[in-house]
């Protein structure tokens, strides 16, 4: 899997879980102390984010990090 494919898949998963919670990008940003722009860039595959930020996003969504990265 190419790097861009991984980033796109991760971002799509964040978006699906975020929408399932009924959160806007702004709300998820507020819960994680990240900006709405950052969340948007993650969801659109434009950010290769850190493990710390993966954890913050997963925690805010009430899921485990593995739920965001288990692509198989």
C-alpha positions as CSV (number, residue, x, y, z in Angstrom):
1,X,0.0,0.0,0.0
2,X,1.4,3.4,-1.0
3,X,1.8,6.2,1.6
4,X,-1.0,8.3,0.0
5,X,-3.4,5.3,0.0
6,X,-2.7,4.8,3.7
7,X,-3.3,8.5,4.5
8,X,-6.5,8.5,2.4
9,X,-7.9,5.3,4.0
10,X,-7.1,6.6,7.5
11,X,-8.8,9.9,6.7
12,X,-11.9,8.2,5.4
13,X,-12.1,6.2,8.6
14,X,-11.8,9.3,10.8
15,X,-14.6,10.9,8.7
16,X,-16.9,7.9,9.0
17,X,-16.5,7.6,12.8
18,X,-16.8,11.4,13.2
19,X,-20.1,11.5,11.2
20,X,-21.4,8.4,13.1
21,X,-20.9,10.4,16.3
22,X,-22.7,13.4,14.8
23,X,-19.6,15.6,15.2
24,X,-18.6,18.4,13.0
25,X,-14.9,18.9,12.1
26,X,-15.0,21.8,14.5
27,X,-16.4,19.7,17.4
28,X,-13.8,17.0,16.8
29,X,-11.1,19.6,16.7
30,X,-12.3,21.1,20.0
31,X,-12.3,17.6,21.6
32,X,-8.8,16.9,20.5
33,X,-7.3,20.4,20.8
34,X,-6.6,20.3,17.0
35,X,-7.9,22.8,14.5
36,X,-10.8,22.2,12.1
37,X,-8.3,22.8,9.3
38,X,-6.1,20.0,10.6
39,X,-9.0,17.6,10.9
40,X,-10.0,18.4,7.4
41,X,-6.5,17.8,6.1
42,X,-6.4,14.5,7.9
43,X,-9.8,13.4,6.5
44,X,-8.7,14.4,3.0
45,X,-5.4,12.5,3.2
46,X,-3.3,15.6,3.2
47,X,-1.7,15.0,6.6
48,X,0.6,12.2,7.7
49,X,-0.2,12.6,11.4
50,X,1.6,11.5,14.5
51,X,0.7,8.6,16.8
52,X,-0.2,11.1,19.5
53,X,-2.8,12.8,17.3
54,X,-4.1,9.4,16.2
55,X,-4.6,8.6,19.9
56,X,-6.3,11.9,20.6
57,X,-8.7,11.5,17.6
58,X,-9.5,7.9,18.6
59,X,-10.1,8.8,22.2
60,X,-12.4,11.7,21.2
61,X,-14.4,9.3,18.9
62,X,-14.6,6.6,21.6
63,X,-12.7,4.0,19.6
64,X,-9.3,2.4,19.6
65,X,-6.5,3.5,17.4
66,X,-6.5,0.1,15.8
67,X,-10.0,0.9,14.5
68,X,-8.5,3.7,12.4
69,X,-5.5,1.8,11.1
70,X,-6.6,-1.8,10.5
71,X,-6.9,-1.7,6.7
72,X,-7.1,-5.4,6.1
